């Protein structure tokens, strides 16, 4: 089972809640989804498929069934703090190597 995810860039940096048509179907974006994207622009959300809304009664036009989605769980992609890699790259032997003094 594959899990499809989308990020803010993929949905065109939408800035208002609503229902939007994309290549994969309709996507409903709620205000709370936008709050997360505004705080964490690189976050990605899982697409959750929902039931399609009922077709309008009495409409004689042919309809094209499309899939409906909303945003589910999100994943944050936070860059490491500056300098943290330097700390992780310190060799243990550099920190605890005994200092040898010559007595000559």
C-alpha positions in Angstrom: 0.0 0.0 0.0 1.5 3.3 -1.0 1.0 6.5 0.9 0.8 9.7 -1.2 2.0 12.9 0.3 1.9 16.5 -0.8 3.7 19.6 0.3 2.8 23.3 0.0 4.7 23.8 -3.2 2.9 20.9 -4.9 -0.5 22.5 -4.2 0.6 25.9 -5.5 1.2 27.6 -2.1 -2.6 28.1 -1.7 -3.2 30.6 1.0 -7.0 30.2 1.6 -8.9 27.2 2.9 -11.2 25.6 0.3 -11.7 22.8 -2.2 -9.2 22.7 -5.0 -8.9 20.6 -8.2 -5.6 18.9 -8.8 -4.4 16.2 -11.2 -5.2 13.5 -8.6 -8.7 14.8 -7.7 -10.3 17.3 -5.4 -8.4 18.4 -2.3 -10.0 20.1 0.6 -7.6 22.3 2.6 -8.7 23.4 6.1 -7.6 26.6 7.9 -5.5 24.5 10.4 -3.6 22.8 7.5 -2.6 26.3 6.3 -1.4 27.3 9.8 1.0 24.3 9.7 2.3 25.2 6.3 2.8 28.8 7.2 4.8 27.8 10.2 6.6 24.9 8.5 6.6 25.5 4.7 8.5 22.2 4.0 5.9 20.0 5.9 4.3 17.3 3.9 0.8 15.9 4.5 -0.6 12.5 3.8 -3.5 12.5 1.3 -6.6 10.9 2.8 -9.2 9.8 0.4 -12.8 10.6 1.4 -16.2 9.7 0.0 -17.2 11.7 -3.1 -20.1 14.1 -2.5 -23.4 12.9 -3.9 -24.2 13.9 -7.5 -26.8 16.6 -8.0 -30.2 15.1 -8.6 -31.9 15.9 -11.9 -28.7 16.9 -13.7 -28.8 15.4 -17.2 -25.2 16.3 -17.9 -22.7 13.5 -18.0 -20.6 13.5 -14.9 -17.0 12.6 -14.4 -16.3 10.9 -11.1 -13.2 12.3 -9.4 -11.6 11.3 -6.2 -11.9 13.5 -3.1 -9.1 14.0 -0.6 -8.2 15.9 2.5 -4.9 16.4 4.3 -4.1 13.9 7.1 -1.1 13.4 9.2 1.9 15.7 8.5 5.6 15.2 8.6 8.0 18.0 9.4 11.2 18.4 7.5 13.4 20.5 9.8 16.9 21.3 8.9 19.5 20.5 11.6 20.7 23.4 13.7 23.8 25.2 12.5 26.9 23.8 14.1 25.3 20.6 15.2 27.0 18.5 12.5 30.4 19.9 13.7 29.7 18.6 17.2 28.6 15.2 15.9 31.8 14.9 13.8 34.2 15.3 16.7 36.2 12.2 17.1 36.1 10.6 20.6 39.8 10.0 20.5 40.4 13.8 20.1 38.5 14.5 23.3 39.9 11.8 25.6 43.4 11.2 24.2 45.9 11.2 27.1 48.5 13.9 27.0 51.9 12.5 27.1 54.7 14.6 28.4 58.3 13.7 28.0 60.5 13.9 31.0 63.7 14.2 29.1 
